[in-house]
Amino acid sequence: MSSENLKAHQHKRDADRKDLAGEHPLGDIVQVIFIILFLAVWILDSFVLKYSTFLSESISWYVRGIAGAVILILSLLMARSGMKIVFSEVRDTPHVITKGVFSLVRHPIYLAAILSYMGLIFITLSIITTGLWLLIIIFYHFISSYEEKLLINMYGDDYREYRKKVPMLFPVKFRPS
């Protein structure tokens, strides 16, 4: 079986799992579009046109490069951990996942994607890509909200309790006391 067929088979197998609530139907394709758009804009602005990277002149390349690399590495580790927790085992009795990175935020895989973009922004300080990044954050909030409805339908009060304790995308609660 080719790697493409294996990936398609894996995706279909995951879609058929009874222990997963599902995801937004356009989530995957829009994420791919955003990745391509972001990388195109980031490369053009950061290395070709240099239209909005003037802030990078005030911070050393080493500082920006190290900060960006650290953020990228942490985001990859978070994504890997979240994917492993969700997809490595089929849970016979479906339950809300609250361990590991899921104890920090309810959607750590999406947070990891947001941080990946941020790591690239840190490297060149492109203002244009920062604007695009803010749109991407709004998109992730939108699909997270959609998926939360599926999770509530599947897990009911258990998920509602989890929502009260753990923030959606950022490990800081923005709710007033």
Sine and cosine of phi, psi and omega as CSV:
sin_phi,cos_phi,sin_psi,cos_psi,sin_omega,cos_omega
0.00,0.00,0.77,-0.64,-0.01,-1.00
-0.94,0.35,0.28,-0.96,-0.03,-1.00
-0.90,0.43,-0.56,0.83,0.04,-1.00
-0.92,0.40,-0.69,0.73,0.03,-1.00
-0.90,0.43,-0.62,0.79,0.02,-1.00
-0.90,0.44,-0.69,0.73,0.03,-1.00
-0.90,0.44,-0.69,0.73,0.02,-1.00
-0.89,0.46,-0.67,0.74,0.03,-1.00
-0.89,0.45,-0.69,0.72,0.01,-1.00
-0.88,0.47,-0.70,0.71,-0.02,-1.00
-0.88,0.47,-0.70,0.72,0.02,-1.00
-0.90,0.43,-0.67,0.74,0.01,-1.00
-0.88,0.48,-0.67,0.74,0.03,-1.00
-0.91,0.41,-0.61,0.79,0.01,-1.00
-0.91,0.42,-0.48,0.88,-0.01,-1.00
-1.00,0.06,-0.09,1.00,-0.05,-1.00
-0.94,0.34,0.71,-0.70,-0.02,-1.00
-0.99,0.16,-0.24,0.97,-0.03,-1.00
-1.00,-0.06,0.06,1.00,0.05,-1.00
-0.91,-0.41,0.69,-0.72,-0.07,-1.00
-0.98,0.22,-0.43,0.90,-0.03,-1.00
0.91,-0.42,0.00,-1.00,0.00,-1.00
-0.59,-0.81,0.17,-0.99,-0.01,-1.00
-0.88,0.48,0.70,-0.71,-0.06,-1.00
-0.88,0.47,-0.45,0.89,0.01,-1.00
-0.98,-0.18,0.01,1.00,-0.09,-1.00
-0.82,0.57,-0.75,0.66,-0.06,-1.00
-0.91,0.42,-0.74,0.67,-0.06,-1.00
-0.92,0.39,-0.63,0.77,0.01,-1.00
-0.93,0.37,-0.59,0.81,0.07,-1.00
-0.88,0.47,-0.67,0.74,0.03,-1.00
-0.90,0.44,-0.69,0.73,0.02,-1.00
-0.87,0.49,-0.71,0.70,0.01,-1.00
-0.90,0.43,-0.63,0.78,0.03,-1.00
-0.88,0.48,-0.75,0.67,-0.01,-1.00
-0.89,0.45,-0.73,0.68,0.00,-1.00
-0.88,0.47,-0.73,0.68,-0.02,-1.00
-0.87,0.49,-0.76,0.66,-0.02,-1.00
-0.89,0.46,-0.64,0.77,0.02,-1.00
-0.89,0.46,-0.74,0.67,-0.01,-1.00
-0.91,0.40,-0.69,0.73,-0.03,-1.00
-0.89,0.46,-0.71,0.70,0.00,-1.00
-0.91,0.41,-0.73,0.68,-0.01,-1.00
-0.88,0.48,-0.74,0.68,-0.05,-1.00
-0.95,0.30,-0.63,0.78,-0.11,-0.99
-0.98,0.20,-0.54,0.84,-0.16,-0.99
-0.84,-0.54,-0.29,0.96,-0.04,-1.00
-0.94,-0.34,-0.91,0.41,-0.08,-1.00
-0.99,0.14,-0.57,0.82,-0.03,-1.00
0.78,0.62,0.67,0.75,-0.06,-1.00
-0.95,0.30,-0.68,0.74,-0.10,-0.99
-0.82,-0.58,0.52,0.86,-0.02,-1.00
-0.95,-0.30,0.32,0.95,-0.07,-1.00
-0.88,0.48,-0.43,0.90,0.03,-1.00
-0.91,0.42,-0.43,0.90,-0.03,-1.00
-0.91,0.42,-0.34,0.94,0.01,-1.00
-0.93,0.37,-0.40,0.92,-0.06,-1.00
-1.00,-0.04,-0.13,0.99,0.01,-1.00
-0.80,-0.60,0.77,-0.64,-0.04,-1.00
-0.81,0.59,0.60,-0.80,0.06,-1.00
-0.83,0.56,-0.63,0.78,-0.02,-1.00
-0.90,0.45,-0.69,0.72,0.01,-1.00
-0.90,0.44,-0.75,0.66,0.00,-1.00
-0.90,0.44,-0.69,0.73,-0.02,-1.00
-0.90,0.44,-0.70,0.72,0.01,-1.00
-0.92,0.40,-0.71,0.70,0.01,-1.00
-0.87,0.50,-0.72,0.69,0.01,-1.00
-0.89,0.47,-0.68,0.74,-0.01,-1.00
-0.91,0.42,-0.66,0.75,0.02,-1.00
-0.89,0.46,-0.70,0.71,0.02,-1.00
-0.89,0.46,-0.69,0.73,0.02,-1.00
-0.88,0.47,-0.70,0.71,0.00,-1.00
-0.90,0.44,-0.71,0.70,0.02,-1.00
-0.88,0.47,-0.63,0.78,0.01,-1.00
-0.92,0.40,-0.64,0.77,0.03,-1.00
-0.91,0.41,-0.65,0.76,0.04,-1.00
-0.90,0.43,-0.66,0.76,0.03,-1.00
-0.90,0.43,-0.71,0.71,0.01,-1.00
-0.88,0.48,-0.71,0.70,-0.01,-1.00
-0.87,0.49,-0.71,0.71,0.00,-1.00
-0.89,0.45,-0.73,0.69,0.01,-1.00
-0.89,0.46,-0.69,0.72,0.01,-1.00
-0.90,0.44,-0.65,0.76,-0.02,-1.00
-0.90,0.44,-0.70,0.72,-0.01,-1.00
-0.89,0.46,-0.69,0.72,-0.07,-1.00
-0.97,0.25,-0.72,0.69,-0.22,-0.98
-0.97,-0.24,-0.15,0.99,-0.10,-1.00
-0.97,0.23,-0.38,0.93,-0.01,-1.00
-0.64,-0.77,0.56,-0.83,0.12,-0.99
-1.00,-0.02,0.84,-0.55,0.00,-1.00
-1.00,0.05,0.88,-0.48,0.00,-1.00
-0.87,0.49,-0.65,0.76,0.08,-1.00
-0.95,-0.32,0.97,-0.25,-0.02,-1.00
-0.86,0.52,0.66,-0.75,0.04,-1.00
-0.49,-0.87,0.32,-0.95,0.04,-1.00
-0.92,0.39,0.77,-0.64,0.02,-1.00
-1.00,0.09,0.87,-0.50,-0.05,-1.00
-0.80,-0.60,0.08,1.00,-0.07,-1.00
-1.00,-0.09,0.23,-0.97,0.07,-1.00
0.87,0.50,-0.70,-0.71,-0.04,-1.00
-0.90,0.43,-0.33,0.94,0.04,-1.00
-0.97,0.26,-0.13,0.99,0.12,-0.99
-1.00,0.09,-0.26,0.97,0.01,-1.00
-1.00,-0.03,-0.73,0.68,0.02,-1.00
-0.58,-0.82,0.40,-0.92,-0.03,-1.00
-0.97,0.22,-0.36,0.93,-0.03,-1.00
-0.77,-0.64,0.92,0.40,-0.08,-1.00
-0.92,0.40,-0.45,0.89,0.01,-1.00
-0.94,0.35,-0.63,0.78,0.06,-1.00
-0.94,0.35,-0.64,0.77,0.07,-1.00
-0.87,0.50,-0.65,0.76,0.03,-1.00
-0.87,0.49,-0.65,0.76,0.04,-1.00
-0.90,0.44,-0.70,0.71,0.02,-1.00
-0.86,0.51,-0.68,0.73,0.01,-1.00
-0.92,0.38,-0.54,0.84,0.05,-1.00
-0.88,0.48,-0.73,0.68,0.06,-1.00
-0.86,0.50,-0.69,0.73,-0.02,-1.00
-0.88,0.47,-0.62,0.78,0.04,-1.00
-0.86,0.51,-0.67,0.74,0.04,-1.00
-0.92,0.39,-0.64,0.77,0.03,-1.00
-0.87,0.49,-0.67,0.74,0.00,-1.00
-0.86,0.52,-0.56,0.83,-0.07,-1.00
-0.90,0.43,-0.66,0.75,-0.07,-1.00
-0.89,-0.45,-0.17,0.99,-0.02,-1.00
0.82,0.58,0.66,0.75,0.04,-1.00
-0.96,0.28,0.88,-0.48,-0.01,-1.00
-0.94,0.35,-0.62,0.78,0.01,-1.00
-0.88,0.48,-0.71,0.70,0.00,-1.00
-0.94,0.33,-0.41,0.91,0.10,-1.00
-0.90,0.43,-0.65,0.76,0.08,-1.00
-0.88,0.48,-0.69,0.72,0.04,-1.00
-0.90,0.44,-0.63,0.78,0.03,-1.00
-0.86,0.50,-0.64,0.77,0.03,-1.00
-0.89,0.45,-0.63,0.78,0.09,-1.00
-0.89,0.45,-0.63,0.78,0.02,-1.00
-0.90,0.44,-0.64,0.77,0.05,-1.00
-0.88,0.47,-0.68,0.73,0.05,-1.00
-0.87,0.50,-0.68,0.73,0.04,-1.00
-0.86,0.51,-0.73,0.68,0.00,-1.00
-0.90,0.44,-0.58,0.81,0.08,-1.00
-0.90,0.43,-0.67,0.74,0.01,-1.00
-0.87,0.49,-0.77,0.64,-0.04,-1.00
-0.95,0.31,-0.50,0.87,0.08,-1.00
-0.90,0.43,-0.68,0.73,0.02,-1.00
-0.88,0.47,-0.67,0.75,0.05,-1.00
-0.88,0.48,-0.74,0.67,-0.04,-1.00
-0.92,0.39,-0.48,0.87,0.04,-1.00
-0.90,0.43,-0.58,0.82,0.07,-1.00
-0.88,0.47,-0.66,0.75,0.05,-1.00
-0.90,0.44,-0.65,0.76,-0.01,-1.00
-0.92,0.39,-0.61,0.79,0.06,-1.00
-0.91,0.41,-0.66,0.75,0.04,-1.00
-0.87,0.49,-0.59,0.81,-0.06,-1.00
-0.99,0.14,-0.67,0.74,-0.15,-0.99
-0.93,-0.36,-0.17,0.99,0.08,-1.00
0.85,0.53,-0.78,-0.63,-0.08,-1.00
-0.89,0.46,-0.50,0.87,0.04,-1.00
-0.87,0.50,-0.67,0.74,0.00,-1.00
-0.96,0.28,-0.59,0.81,0.04,-1.00
-0.87,0.49,-0.66,0.75,0.04,-1.00
-0.91,0.42,-0.67,0.74,0.05,-1.00
-0.86,0.50,-0.67,0.74,0.02,-1.00
-0.87,0.49,-0.58,0.81,0.00,-1.00
-0.93,0.37,-0.50,0.87,-0.11,-0.99
-1.00,-0.08,-0.50,0.87,-0.16,-0.99
-0.83,-0.56,0.77,-0.64,0.00,-1.00
-0.93,0.37,0.36,-0.93,-0.09,-1.00
-0.92,0.38,-0.89,0.46,-0.15,-0.99
-0.87,-0.50,-0.46,0.89,-0.08,-1.00
-0.85,-0.52,0.72,-0.69,-0.11,-0.99
-0.96,0.27,0.67,0.75,0.06,-1.00
-0.65,-0.76,0.75,-0.66,0.03,-1.00
-1.00,0.09,0.78,-0.62,0.00,-1.00
-0.98,-0.19,0.17,0.99,-0.05,-1.00
-0.99,0.12,0.70,-0.71,0.06,-1.00
-0.93,0.37,0.51,-0.86,-0.02,-1.00
-0.95,0.30,0.00,0.00,0.00,0.00
